[in-house]
Amino acid sequence: MSATRVRACAPFVTGSTAILALIFAAGAGCSGEVGGPMAPTGGGNTGQPAPGGMPVAMPGMGMTPTGMMGTGETMPKPIGGGQQTPGGSETPTAASCSADATVPLAAGAPPPAYTAECGSCHGDTASGKLYYPSLRTNLTLDYVTATVRAGKVSDKTTITTVEGKTVPARMPVFSLGRLSDAEVMAIFKYISTPLDPNATAASEKVPFCLSRPEASWSDAQVTEAYQRGLTAWRKAGEVDGLACVSCHGADGMEFAALGFADAQLYRRAFTHASQAVVEDVIDMVHALRARFHISAPPNPATTRVFQPGGEVLPGNSNVERDKAFGVYMRDTLKLRLMGAPINSIADSDQAWKELAGINLRQMRVGIPFNHYTEDIFNNAGATPTCTDFHACDDHGTMADWITDAPVLTGGAMGAVLAAHDQYLANPTLDNLKAVLAASPSDNTSWFKNKYLSVQIANWLFRQQAGGMPMLDALPPTPFPVENGHLYNAIWMVGANLRDFEHNVGAALPIGGGKFSVPPETLKGLTRNVASEQLQRMIVPWFWLGFTFDPSTLNVQADYVAEGDEYFTQQTFLDNGAYPLHAAFIVSKRSVSIMAYQTLPRAPNVFPFSHPDLGRYPVTPMTMRAGYFPELTNFAEEKNFNTVNPYQLKYMPTDADQKAVYETYTANMYRMFLWRLISELQQTPSIWNPTILTGKIKKMEIFLTLPEVAAQNGAQDTALIAQARDLVAKATVNGQK
């Protein structure tokens, strides 16, 4: 794997209905950034893998080609031996196309073998892509067959890897066991037929195809291929000395679960290792598909893994998707908070229980999550216009799961691999935690926390592939702070990046410090614009961590504030603002906090420590402490005692978005006030009247807006007066 972020395997998105249950995904490779080696012109399954080890991250883009491989070059010696499939069979398994292909194979469409083995480098229509040449240049069948069977190492085109190494562009050897003569003929006929003028425009609808050699493997062949591949996975690569495991998970489960084609793996890996090594890893991927009965993994180029509910809510902008979130809560979830004004304790209790019952891993949201791996190669030299960062079709970004530098190196390797062995033998949650505890970590390092997140993804892929729904695999708060170690690394990626964004200028600084990126990162970026790169990532990572711990109480000492205010703040600020999503965060988190029957394990939460007020005893299950409801950075800015119209600052201007935002937010405040009244009627005792009356004032600011008051003004006025009266009459228990 390369030392930089993986930007060259199949670009991968997060979340499709095919992996609805997946909450995390395994890493796709450290990444090269500018384009891997000469893409294979057909990359069927590795046949019988030869021993060797593949360096971690498949090369991606991030290389600088200096020449082009054309038909006039000398045919080089084979790169690999053209191995057969395990067991020695020379009968290849035909590529199979995804059942959800948007169009059927028709006249002029590429044959499955081309799509599976050639298209990821030479383009969907064989017209070439970047420095991978067009195959539509009157090639002869003899030339095509000879090149496919012998492989090719360019004597004109070189690639500079992210580590500064120069390697020749190449394509692999395809034996009969990996690509049959009939398939070669089909490919030749396709590239020799004039291109349908409509084919280019329709290229995005080319069916997604994968080779399936493992379909005919015996159990013994599967075991042998897996073990050989695991050895390769951990072996330092011949080019850069890095191993796949330096950036990825314990094995190649991510590639197996996400439908990475052999050709994509070849393209990215050739800047790291020899064909024999790469093929061992590819065989491991197929062995994992056989072991877990993965026959139709989703296309990594179109799948947003971890997207709650399986897909993003519709909309071409943050405004449209935020509005759709309100409509979804009203029409699909039928939440009381999206209904008529809440005007009783009974209404409040109903809304409260509904919020408590929402499973964040199933609830659809309008915030598109990051792709699993980005690869600037997939931009094909273009610079997309990004008015909507989250949905922009730009693959030259930092917004993915893979680390931007190798993490597992040197002396730490032995202890971590021992933990990997234990985990792979018995992939329990406890053994996953042992891997996380043994791995290099730093609570200020976003790319180290990405590495830990990839380990979590590997486990979740296993659970899902084994038939265990993610919701059953994860306890309600699966990754608390234990003995000072935070296991919710996904949340920490968002926290790190938010901190990063607020401490950088226009461009991303390079280096090894807290607020910088590794030098390798910049090679794979379309634009070095710090705010644009970071805004694509912060809220999706925060939200995914939120699905693990809706209370967000389980954070490390330095990140107590991130437990609420920074997450909510970024949701207001990010990509043009998602105010309704921010209101939901406040309400769901408050309900989740008070669901604790006992104190969380995090030692820094109770007593709570506030930068202005010091430490004070906040008790779960009570609305009488001034800290609740949790409104920080929704109705206020930074200071509990500040009374300002902060929640009005990002009031939507779109009429429909504003309507759903006002409905939800007004009812949220009413729910909190009725809950407070209920608590004070039962136990007329409070902790800090100053803070609590400030909270009521902040709610009043919103509830007295003309359009809100026009709907429920008299009832809201009486509600606020009743709450203030009960606060004034209550005894004070802990005021400082």
NUVEX-215727 format. One line per 2 residues: their letters; for each residue x negated, y negated, z negated of C-alpha. Coordinates in pm, 1 decimal. Each point is the difference from the previous one (the first is absolute). Example, Ala and Ser with C-alpha at 12.3 -4.5 7.8 and 13.67 -1.06 7.14 Angstrom:
BEGIN
as = -1230.0:450.0:-780.0; -137.0:-344.0:66.0 $
***
This chain:
BEGIN
ms = 0.0:0.0:0.0; -125.4:-336.4:68.5 $
at = -88.3:-251.8:-257.4; 264.4:-233.8:116.8 $
rv = 370.1:6.3:2.6; 157.4:259.0:211.9 $
ra = 114.7:-185.0:301.6; -12.8:259.1:266.0 $
ca = 198.7:309.8:-66.9; 354.4:-17.6:111.9 $
pf = 128.6:-322.9:-138.2; 238.1:97.5:-262.3 $
vt = 295.4:-156.6:-143.6; 184.5:55.9:-318.3 $
gs = 331.6:159.4:-36.8; 227.8:178.4:238.7 $
ta = 294.3:218.1:-75.7; -224.7:294.1:74.9 $
il = -194.7:-76.7:-313.2; 266.0:-168.3:-198.9 $
al = -109.2:174.4:-315.5; -364.6:-94.7:35.5 $
if = -90.3:-278.6:-233.7; -366.8:3.1:80.4 $
aa = -228.8:116.5:272.0; -351.1:123.1:11.1 $
ga = -276.1:-205.5:155.2; -58.7:19.1:367.0 $
gc = -361.7:-71.9:4.7; -240.4:-260.4:-107.6 $
sg = -2.4:-132.6:341.3; -213.3:-127.5:256.6 $
ev = 144.0:-311.7:129.0; -40.1:-54.5:359.0 $
gg = 63.0:310.4:176.4; -125.4:341.7:-49.6 $
pm = -205.6:200.8:235.9; 105.4:67.8:350.2 $
ap = 338.8:145.3:-48.5; 48.0:361.7:86.5 $
tg = 176.3:49.6:325.9; 199.1:270.9:-153.4 $
gg = -44.0:94.2:-351.9; 175.9:321.9:-66.2 $
nt = -50.8:179.0:-320.2; -348.7:74.0:-100.7 $
gq = -17.4:357.3:73.1; -203.7:208.2:-228.2 $
pa = -175.7:-270.8:-194.7; -369.3:16.5:-28.5 $
pg = -157.5:-57.7:-336.1; -86.7:-352.1:-81.4 $
gm = 135.2:-296.0:-182.7; 182.7:-299.3:116.7 $
pv = -90.6:-333.6:-141.7; 282.3:-176.3:-158.5 $
am = 192.9:-258.0:178.2; 74.3:63.4:355.6 $
pg = -154.6:-271.2:203.8; 236.3:-259.5:96.8 $
mg = -66.7:-323.2:160.8; -278.5:-209.5:-118.9 $
mt = -252.4:97.7:256.4; -137.3:-198.8:286.9 $
pt = -11.9:187.7:329.5; -273.8:-95.3:243.3 $
gm = 92.8:156.4:327.9; 267.2:221.7:145.0 $
mg = 23.9:365.2:69.7; 96.2:38.8:362.0 $
tg = 5.1:271.1:260.7; -349.9:-79.6:117.2 $
et = -170.2:120.0:-315.5; -200.9:314.9:-31.7 $
mp = 181.5:294.4:-153.3; -161.7:59.0:-339.6 $
kp = -40.5:326.4:-182.2; 296.3:122.0:-203.8 $
ig = 28.6:-167.6:-336.9; 143.5:298.9:-176.1 $
gg = 49.4:359.1:82.4; 361.6:-23.0:104.7 $
qq = 107.2:224.4:-283.8; 300.7:223.3:9.8 $
tp = 283.5:1.3:-243.3; -64.9:195.4:-321.4 $
gg = -4.1:366.8:75.2; -151.9:-40.1:343.6 $
se = 318.3:-36.7:201.1; -39.1:-200.2:316.7 $
tp = 371.6:-57.1:37.6; 66.3:-364.1:-82.7 $
ta = 319.6:-106.4:-166.7; 178.3:-251.6:217.6 $
as = 50.6:-345.9:-135.2; 343.2:-54.9:-145.2 $
cs = 185.3:-328.0:21.4; 180.6:-155.6:-289.7 $
ad = 369.2:81.0:-20.0; 72.6:-367.5:-58.7 $
at = -164.0:-110.7:325.0; 193.6:-296.1:132.4 $
vp = -1.4:124.5:357.4; -13.7:347.7:150.7 $
la = -280.6:107.6:228.1; 96.4:-113.0:347.3 $
ag = -152.9:-58.0:338.8; -310.1:-211.2:-40.5 $
ap = -30.6:62.6:-373.1; -334.8:129.1:-129.4 $
pp = -17.3:371.3:-79.8; -11.5:86.9:-372.1 $
ay = -366.3:105.6:21.8; -98.6:-344.8:126.2 $
ta = 200.8:-179.1:-267.7; -140.1:219.3:-277.7 $
ec = -360.5:12.3:112.3; -78.9:-295.4:223.8 $
gs = 240.6:-286.2:-55.3; -137.2:-129.3:-328.3 $
ch = -316.5:-113.4:180.6; 74.4:-36.8:369.6 $
gd = 342.2:-151.4:-59.9; 354.0:131.0:27.0 $
ta = -4.2:-22.3:380.1; -368.3:93.3:59.3 $
sg = -75.4:-354.6:111.0; -280.6:-42.9:-251.6 $
kl = -20.0:-186.0:-326.0; -274.5:-236.2:-106.2 $
yy = -325.3:174.1:88.3; 160.6:338.6:63.4 $
ps = 23.6:15.0:379.2; 303.0:45.2:216.7 $
lr = 44.3:353.9:125.3; 187.8:-125.6:304.3 $
tn = -310.5:-37.2:218.6; 41.6:280.0:254.4 $
lt = -182.1:258.8:-209.7; -25.7:347.4:149.0 $
ld = 132.5:310.6:-171.6; -352.3:143.7:-9.7 $
yv = -131.9:-310.7:-173.1; 283.5:-10.3:-251.0 $
ta = -33.3:370.3:-79.5; -378.1:-19.2:-34.6 $
tv = 22.5:-304.3:-226.7; 267.3:157.3:-216.8 $
ra = -192.7:325.4:-37.2; -344.1:-153.5:-56.3 $
gk = 89.7:-315.5:-186.1; -177.4:-323.5:71.5 $
vs = -251.1:-225.5:-164.9; -20.4:-338.6:163.0 $
dk = -335.8:-128.5:116.9; 146.7:-347.4:51.2 $
tt = 235.7:-73.6:-286.0; -126.8:-19.9:-354.7 $
it = 189.5:-74.0:-316.7; -138.0:-183.9:-299.3 $
tv = 152.8:143.5:-314.3; 95.2:-206.2:-300.8 $
eg = -318.4:115.9:-168.1; -202.5:-146.0:286.6 $
kt = -83.3:333.4:163.3; 7.9:27.3:378.3 $
vp = 150.3:314.9:148.3; 99.1:90.4:354.9 $
ar = 366.9:14.6:85.1; 119.9:353.3:54.8 $
mp = 287.0:235.0:51.7; 16.7:352.2:-138.1 $
vf = -27.4:338.7:161.6; 334.2:169.8:65.3 $
sl = -19.4:377.5:13.2; 268.8:223.1:146.1 $
gr = 106.3:64.3:-354.8; 80.6:-366.4:-44.2 $
ls = 118.1:-111.3:342.4; 107.0:254.8:260.5 $
da = -72.6:-23.1:372.2; 372.1:-47.8:57.6 $
ev = 3.3:-296.1:-236.3; -305.3:-149.6:168.1 $
ma = 179.3:35.0:333.0; 309.1:-171.2:-142.3 $
if = -214.9:-285.7:-125.4; -174.2:-26.4:337.6 $
ky = 330.4:-14.3:184.6; 121.6:-271.8:-234.2 $
is = -304.5:-225.1:41.6; 3.4:61.0:376.6 $
tp = 362.5:-103.9:43.4; 59.0:-372.1:61.5 $
ld = 123.3:-160.1:-317.7; 369.7:-71.8:-15.3 $
pn = 31.5:-381.0:-14.5; 234.6:40.6:-295.5 $
at = -233.8:233.4:-187.6; -214.0:-271.9:-155.4 $
aa = 298.1:-182.7:-142.1; 138.6:328.2:-126.4 $
se = -330.0:123.7:-138.3; 111.7:-60.2:-357.6 $
kv = 266.6:265.3:56.3; -243.5:273.9:93.8 $
pf = 88.8:302.1:-216.6; -221.0:62.9:-299.7 $
cl = -183.1:329.7:51.9; -234.8:213.6:-210.7 $
sr = -187.9:320.0:69.8; 109.6:293.6:-220.2 $
pe = -276.8:263.6:7.2; 68.4:95.3:-361.7 $
as = 335.2:145.3:104.0; -179.6:320.3:100.0 $
ws = -258.7:18.3:-279.0; 3.5:277.2:-256.9 $
da = -14.5:-73.3:-372.1; -365.6:100.4:-0.9 $
qv = -74.2:-239.4:285.9; 179.6:-281.3:-178.2 $
te = -202.8:59.4:-317.1; -328.3:18.4:190.1 $
ay = 72.5:-316.7:199.2; 96.0:-189.4:-314.4 $
qr = -309.6:99.2:-196.4; -230.0:-79.8:289.1 $
gl = 169.3:-334.0:49.0; -22.6:-86.7:-368.5 $
ta = -375.2:56.5:13.5; -19.0:-231.8:299.7 $
wr = 221.1:-255.6:-178.5; -261.6:-32.1:-273.5 $
ka = -308.2:9.2:220.8; -194.0:-313.7:82.1 $
ge = 38.6:-98.0:362.4; -290.8:9.1:239.7 $
vd = 47.8:-361.0:110.2; 54.5:-197.1:-318.9 $
gl = -54.7:245.3:-283.9; 352.7:-39.3:-131.7 $
ac = 250.3:273.9:-74.5; 374.5:-7.8:64.7 $
vs = 61.3:27.9:-371.6; -182.6:-329.1:-55.6 $
ch = 312.7:-185.1:111.8; 277.5:258.5:27.2 $
ga = 178.5:241.0:-228.4; -113.6:338.5:-128.7 $
dg = 70.3:157.9:340.5; 167.2:-88.7:331.7 $
me = 358.7:21.9:-120.7; 67.6:-352.5:123.3 $
fa = -82.7:91.4:359.9; 209.1:316.4:-16.9 $
al = 306.6:-168.9:-148.1; -5.0:-299.8:229.8 $
gf = -43.1:154.4:342.2; -346.7:-121.1:90.6 $
ad = -87.8:149.6:336.4; -330.5:174.9:58.6 $
aq = -95.7:-262.7:256.3; 43.7:-276.3:-253.4 $
ly = -224.0:178.9:-247.3; -264.8:58.0:264.3 $
rr = 1.7:-363.3:103.6; -50.7:-126.4:-348.4 $
af = -239.0:264.8:-122.4; -252.6:2.7:279.4 $
th = -169.4:-311.5:-137.0; -61.3:199.6:-316.4 $
as = -64.6:360.5:89.3; -59.3:261.5:266.4 $
qa = 280.1:182.3:178.0; -59.8:318.0:-199.0 $
vv = 49.7:-186.9:-326.0; 305.3:-185.7:124.0 $
ed = 158.3:321.4:121.9; -38.9:160.4:-340.1 $
vi = 198.6:-283.6:-150.6; 260.7:16.4:275.0 $
dm = 40.4:371.3:-65.0; 55.3:-77.0:-367.7 $
vh = 279.9:-237.5:98.7; 168.4:272.4:204.0 $
al = -52.1:250.2:-281.6; 177.1:-235.7:-239.6 $
ra = 289.2:-31.3:243.2; 21.2:376.4:12.1 $
rf = -26.0:39.4:-377.0; 274.4:-254.4:-68.7 $
hi = 212.3:88.3:304.4; -34.0:-348.0:145.6 $
sa = 123.6:41.5:355.6; 117.0:-349.8:91.0 $
pp = -187.8:-262.6:-199.8; 102.3:-358.8:77.5 $
np = -187.0:-212.0:248.8; -253.8:-200.9:-202.0 $
at = 24.4:-282.0:252.8; 365.4:-67.5:-80.8 $
tr = 49.3:124.5:-355.7; 4.6:-225.9:-305.0 $
vf = -83.2:244.6:-272.1; 117.5:-91.3:-348.6 $
qp = 268.6:-230.6:130.6; 275.4:32.9:-263.5 $
gg = 309.3:164.3:138.2; -187.6:106.6:311.4 $
ev = 17.0:-317.2:206.0; -10.8:-376.8:-21.2 $
lp = 326.0:-188.6:-10.2; 77.4:-160.8:337.5 $
gn = -111.7:-347.0:96.9; -254.9:-181.8:211.0 $
sn = -114.8:-234.6:-276.1; -28.3:-18.5:-376.2 $
ve = 322.7:-202.9:-4.6; 195.1:265.0:188.1 $
rd = -140.8:287.0:-207.2; 58.6:-181.7:-330.5 $
ka = 357.7:-61.3:107.5; 34.1:365.1:101.5 $
fg = -115.4:96.8:-350.0; 297.3:-182.9:-149.1 $
vy = 240.9:157.7:247.3; -148.2:342.2:-79.3 $
mr = 49.0:-50.6:-375.3; 354.2:-120.8:58.9 $
dt = 126.9:237.5:267.3; -208.2:316.4:-43.7 $
lk = -94.0:3.5:-368.6; 316.3:-192.8:-93.0 $
lr = -174.0:-162.9:-295.0; 214.8:-194.3:-242.4 $
lm = -260.3:-276.2:18.3; 100.3:-59.3:363.8 $
ga = 369.6:-18.0:-81.0; 230.7:-248.4:-170.4 $
pi = -137.1:-212.6:-285.5; -92.3:197.3:-312.4 $
ns = 227.2:-139.6:-268.2; 0.2:251.9:-283.6 $
ia = -221.7:225.5:-207.0; 157.9:296.6:178.9 $
ds = -96.7:-145.6:339.6; -350.1:-64.3:-131.0 $
dq = -34.5:354.3:-129.8; 110.6:141.8:335.2 $
aw = -254.7:-209.7:188.5; -269.8:90.6:-251.1 $
ke = 63.8:373.4:31.5; 1.7:-19.1:379.0 $
la = -335.6:-176.4:0.1; -143.6:253.1:-242.7 $
gi = 115.0:282.5:226.0; -165.5:-131.1:317.5 $
nl = -286.7:218.4:113.1; -252.7:-231.5:159.2 $
rq = -144.9:281.5:209.5; 331.1:44.4:179.2 $
mr = 117.9:-359.3:17.4; -62.3:-162.9:336.6 $
vg = -167.0:-340.2:3.6; -69.7:-264.4:261.0 $
ip = -374.1:-14.8:-61.0; -188.7:211.9:255.4 $
fn = -271.3:202.5:-171.4; -350.3:22.2:139.5 $
hy = -104.6:249.6:260.9; -210.6:282.9:-128.4 $
te = -291.0:-88.1:221.3; -55.7:-289.4:232.6 $
di = -215.2:22.2:310.7; -81.2:-305.6:204.4 $
fn = -51.9:233.4:295.1; 375.9:22.2:23.1 $
na = 22.8:-370.8:78.1; -160.2:86.6:336.0 $
ga = -189.3:-327.3:0.1; 307.2:-216.2:-61.3 $
tp = 49.9:-247.7:-281.2; 362.8:31.3:-112.9 $
tc = 189.4:-306.7:-111.4; 110.1:47.1:-359.0 $
td = 285.5:-218.4:-114.5; 109.1:284.8:-226.8 $
fh = -313.4:146.0:-157.7; 166.5:311.4:-134.3 $
ac = 153.9:108.3:327.8; -262.6:-127.2:242.6 $
dd = -132.6:261.8:240.6; -359.4:-79.6:-89.9 $
hg = -222.6:290.4:-95.9; -309.2:-207.9:-65.7 $
tm = 86.0:-71.0:-362.6; -97.9:98.3:-352.5 $
ad = 357.5:106.9:-68.4; -42.9:374.1:-36.3 $
wi = -92.6:262.6:-255.2; -358.9:75.5:83.9 $
td = -295.9:-141.8:-186.2; -226.7:-249.1:172.2 $
ap = -315.5:159.7:-127.8; -95.8:350.5:-114.4 $
vl = 86.1:42.6:-367.0; -105.9:353.8:-87.5 $
tg = -376.6:1.5:46.2; -316.2:89.5:-185.6 $
ga = 3.1:132.6:-353.2; 377.7:-16.4:-41.5 $
mg = 51.7:256.8:274.2; -63.0:312.6:-207.2 $
av = 241.8:-73.2:-282.4; 273.8:-109.9:235.3 $
la = -35.3:305.4:224.6; 27.2:222.9:-305.9 $
ah = 326.1:-177.7:-85.0; 109.3:44.2:362.5 $
dq = -63.6:374.2:-20.7; 216.3:29.5:-309.2 $
yl = 270.5:-212.4:158.9; 3.3:189.3:331.2 $
an = 24.1:330.2:-185.9; 291.0:-129.5:-208.6 $
pt = 135.0:-337.7:118.7; 183.5:-102.8:-315.9 $
ld = 56.1:-355.8:-114.9; -251.4:50.6:-280.2 $
nl = -264.2:121.4:243.6; 72.4:-299.2:221.2 $
ka = -56.7:-224.6:-299.9; -331.0:177.5:-59.2 $
vl = -101.6:-89.4:356.7; 98.4:-362.6:-55.9 $
aa = -187.8:-15.0:-329.5; -314.2:150.3:154.8 $
sp = 2.7:-225.1:307.2; -183.1:-333.3:17.7 $
sd = 235.8:-275.5:-111.1; 5.3:-369.4:-82.6 $
nt = 315.6:-184.1:-97.7; -110.4:-300.8:204.2 $
sw = -92.4:193.1:314.7; 279.8:23.6:253.9 $
fk = -184.6:243.6:225.8; -90.3:231.1:-289.3 $
nk = 363.0:-4.6:-105.4; 90.9:82.0:359.1 $
yl = -223.9:304.5:-27.9; 180.6:108.8:-316.7 $
sv = 331.8:-60.4:174.8; -104.6:230.7:281.3 $
qi = -61.3:273.7:-257.8; 354.9:-50.8:-127.1 $
an = 125.3:18.0:358.0; -172.9:333.8:54.9 $
wl = 189.9:143.7:-294.6; 334.8:-141.5:108.4 $
fr = -43.3:140.4:348.3; -57.2:340.7:-155.7 $
qq = 307.0:-25.8:-216.4; 218.6:-98.5:291.7 $
ag = -145.2:260.5:237.1; 51.3:265.4:-266.9 $
gm = 370.2:-79.0:-16.0; -8.9:-209.1:-316.6 $
pm = 187.7:-328.1:44.5; -209.4:-291.3:-113.4 $
ld = 260.2:-99.9:-252.6; -37.2:333.5:-176.0 $
al = -378.2:-1.1:27.0; -35.4:-330.9:-180.3 $
pp = 113.1:-66.0:-356.2; 168.6:-338.4:-62.0 $
tp = -329.2:-164.3:-88.2; -256.4:230.3:152.0 $
fp = -314.1:-208.7:-26.8; -21.8:-180.1:-335.5 $
ve = -311.0:-134.5:-164.5; -161.3:285.1:-189.1 $
ng = -317.5:-48.1:-201.0; -58.0:-325.9:178.4 $
hl = 28.3:153.3:348.4; 269.1:-124.6:235.9 $
yn = 146.0:259.5:233.1; 233.2:-228.7:194.9 $
ai = -281.8:-101.0:234.8; 252.6:-93.7:266.5 $
wm = 134.5:-281.6:-215.7; -355.6:-115.2:-63.4 $
vg = -67.6:-38.4:373.0; 275.4:-263.2:8.4 $
an = -131.9:-165.8:-316.4; -356.8:-6.5:130.6 $
lr = 101.8:-142.6:335.3; 222.2:-264.7:-156.3 $
df = -294.1:-110.6:-212.9; -218.1:11.2:310.0 $
eh = 238.1:-215.0:205.1; 3.2:-276.0:-258.6 $
nv = -379.2:-22.2:-9.7; -99.4:-15.4:366.6 $
ga = 2.2:-263.6:270.2; 107.2:21.3:359.7 $
al = -234.7:285.6:92.2; -70.7:326.8:-177.3 $
pi = -332.7:-14.7:-182.2; -240.0:288.3:52.1 $
gg = -194.6:177.7:-269.6; 37.8:227.5:-295.0 $
gk = 171.0:-233.7:-242.7; 351.2:3.5:-137.6 $
fs = 136.1:-247.2:255.3; -160.9:127.9:316.3 $
vp = 19.2:272.4:261.8; -269.9:246.2:103.6 $
pe = -188.1:-113.1:313.6; 147.7:293.5:193.4 $
tl = 350.9:-140.0:-41.6; -34.7:-297.9:230.0 $
kg = -88.1:211.7:302.3; 348.5:146.4:0.3 $
lt = 201.3:-318.8:-43.8; 180.9:-184.4:275.1 $
rn = -25.7:-321.6:-200.0; -201.7:-88.2:-305.3 $
va = 273.3:-203.7:-164.8; 4.7:75.0:-371.0 $
se = 357.5:-100.8:-82.8; 141.1:185.1:299.4 $
ql = -191.3:319.5:-73.4; 80.5:1.8:-370.4 $
qr = 366.0:-97.4:29.3; 58.9:311.3:207.3 $
mi = -99.3:217.8:-294.3; 76.0:-142.6:-342.2 $
vp = 377.2:40.4:-32.3; 16.6:345.9:165.7 $
wf = -263.5:137.3:-240.5; 160.4:-168.7:-300.6 $
wl = 339.4:137.3:100.5; -130.7:351.6:44.6 $
gf = -157.7:-13.2:-346.1; 334.6:-135.9:-123.0 $
tf = 164.3:322.6:119.9; -234.8:193.7:-229.6 $
dp = 67.7:-215.7:-303.8; 303.3:-231.6:30.5 $
st = -82.6:-157.2:-336.2; -354.0:-81.9:121.8 $
ln = -105.8:19.7:-363.9; -274.3:250.7:64.1 $
vq = -269.4:-239.7:110.1; -351.5:-55.8:-124.3 $
ad = -92.5:-275.1:-242.7; -111.0:-248.8:263.5 $
yv = 315.4:48.9:198.5; 278.4:-52.2:-249.5 $
ae = 113.6:-308.8:190.4; 15.1:196.1:320.9 $
gd = 257.2:213.5:-178.1; 263.2:-241.7:115.9 $
ey = -78.4:-353.6:96.6; -253.5:53.8:278.0 $
ft = 206.6:269.3:166.0; 311.0:-219.3:-3.9 $
qq = -196.1:-307.3:101.2; -156.2:174.4:298.5 $
tf = 341.1:120.9:112.2; 108.9:-363.6:12.5 $
ld = -316.3:-112.9:174.9; -78.3:292.5:225.4 $
ng = 62.0:-25.2:373.2; 256.1:-275.7:-35.3 $
ay = 175.5:121.0:-316.6; 231.7:284.7:-95.3 $
pl = 201.8:-176.4:-274.2; 270.5:266.0:-34.4 $
ha = -264.7:269.8:-35.8; -161.9:-215.3:-271.0 $
af = 330.4:-29.8:-187.9; 37.6:376.8:16.5 $
iv = -349.3:48.5:-146.1; 89.3:-217.9:-298.9 $
sk = 324.1:184.0:-72.7; -124.8:354.5:61.0 $
rs = -314.4:-55.8:-203.7; 191.7:-147.1:-294.8 $
vs = 235.8:297.3:-6.3; -294.4:241.1:28.9 $
im = -192.3:-164.8:-281.9; 290.8:47.2:-234.7 $
ay = 44.3:361.1:98.4; -297.1:86.3:-220.7 $
qt = 108.9:181.3:-313.0; -357.0:-2.0:-123.6 $
lp = -286.1:-232.8:74.5; -190.3:49.7:325.5 $
ra = -344.7:147.1:-22.7; -167.0:-320.6:113.3 $
pn = -155.1:-152.9:-314.2; 11.3:-356.8:134.1 $
vf = 372.0:-38.5:48.5; 141.4:2.8:-353.0 $
pf = -64.8:-234.1:-168.4; 8.4:-200.9:321.6 $
sh = -282.1:-246.4:57.4; 89.2:-317.0:185.2 $
pd = -270.7:-246.4:104.8; 189.2:-294.4:-151.1 $
lg = 167.1:156.6:-299.5; -244.0:265.8:-111.9 $
ry = 109.0:343.7:-119.6; 351.3:54.2:-124.0 $
pv = 220.5:302.1:-71.8; 229.6:75.7:292.0 $
tp = 224.8:292.5:-80.4; 148.4:226.0:268.5 $
mt = 376.4:49.4:4.8; 82.3:-350.7:-109.6 $
mr = 110.4:-312.0:183.1; -65.6:-206.1:-309.0 $
ag = -371.7:-57.8:55.3; -57.4:-309.7:210.0 $
yf = -214.9:188.5:245.8; 304.3:176.4:143.8 $
pe = 151.8:-15.1:251.9; -321.9:7.9:196.1 $
lt = 22.1:-313.6:210.1; -362.2:-102.1:30.0 $
nf = -79.4:-150.0:339.2; 357.9:25.8:106.9 $
ae = 168.3:-270.6:-203.2; -321.6:-155.1:-127.0 $
ek = -362.7:-60.2:83.4; -277.7:152.1:-209.6 $
nf = 122.3:-127.4:-337.1; 284.6:141.8:-206.7 $
nt = 82.2:-342.1:-142.6; 24.9:-176.2:336.8 $
vn = 351.6:-77.5:113.5; 7.5:-74.1:370.8 $
py = 199.7:92.9:309.3; -263.0:243.3:127.5 $
ql = 254.0:252.0:121.0; 144.4:-271.5:223.9 $
ky = -334.6:-73.3:163.4; 37.1:293.6:236.1 $
mp = 373.9:-22.0:47.9; 73.4:140.6:347.4 $
td = 100.9:-242.9:270.3; 166.0:264.9:216.9 $
ad = 366.7:-9.6:-97.8; 55.4:376.3:-9.1 $
qk = -322.8:70.2:-187.6; 83.0:-275.3:-247.6 $
av = 345.1:146.9:-60.6; -126.9:347.1:-93.8 $
ye = -284.8:-148.6:-206.2; 237.7:-218.8:-200.8 $
ty = 245.8:284.7:-55.5; -265.6:234.1:-136.3 $
ta = -194.5:-256.6:-204.4; 305.8:-157.9:-161.4 $
nm = 132.3:341.6:-99.2; -341.6:99.4:-129.6 $
yr = 0.8:-299.3:-233.4; 356.3:73.0:-109.8 $
mf = -94.9:361.8:-69.8; -291.2:-112.1:-217.4 $
lw = 210.2:-253.9:-190.3; 278.8:247.6:-73.1 $
rl = -261.7:253.1:-111.9; -149.2:-260.4:-233.8 $
is = 342.2:-83.8:-140.4; 69.5:367.6:-61.9 $
el = -330.4:41.4:-185.6; 49.4:-310.2:-213.9 $
qq = 353.5:97.0:-91.0; -134.3:328.0:-136.2 $
tp = -322.2:-136.5:-156.1; -3.2:-379.0:-43.0 $
si = -376.5:-28.9:-25.4; -250.4:-144.7:247.2 $
wn = -373.8:-39.1:18.9; -79.8:-331.6:171.8 $
pt = 288.0:-244.4:52.4; -213.1:-237.7:208.0 $
il = -82.2:256.8:262.9; 346.9:153.6:-3.4 $
tg = 180.6:-331.5:41.7; -243.0:-77.9:281.9 $
ki = 103.2:319.7:172.8; 364.8:-98.6:-27.7 $
kk = -75.2:-343.9:143.2; -175.2:155.2:298.7 $
me = 303.4:216.5:68.6; 223.8:-303.8:-33.8 $
if = -197.2:-183.5:270.3; 99.3:267.6:248.5 $
lt = 354.2:60.4:-121.8; 85.0:-370.2:28.4 $
lp = -100.2:-28.1:365.2; 299.7:-152.1:182.4 $
ev = 64.6:303.1:221.0; -34.0:240.0:-295.1 $
aa = 210.8:-213.3:-232.5; 268.4:-28.0:265.4 $
qn = 54.2:374.4:-25.3; -22.0:58.2:-375.2 $
ga = -82.3:-331.0:-168.6; 243.2:3.6:-292.4 $
qd = -81.1:357.4:-98.6; -375.6:-59.8:25.2 $
ta = 22.6:-315.4:-212.2; 182.8:193.3:-270.8 $
li = -250.7:285.8:24.2; -300.1:-228.9:-45.8 $
aq = 168.0:-179.4:-292.4; 74.7:330.4:-174.1 $
ar = -359.6:117.0:38.5; -137.3:-326.8:-137.6 $
dl = 237.6:10.7:-294.3; -107.9:353.3:-95.6 $
va = -367.7:-94.7:30.1; 51.5:-306.2:-219.8 $
ka = 170.8:207.1:-270.8; -248.9:288.1:3.3 $
tv = -271.7:46.6:-258.2; -361.6:-27.9:113.2 $
ng = -228.0:299.9:-47.1; -340.2:-68.8:140.0 $
qk = -31.9:-356.5:107.6; -350.5:-141.9:6.4 $
***
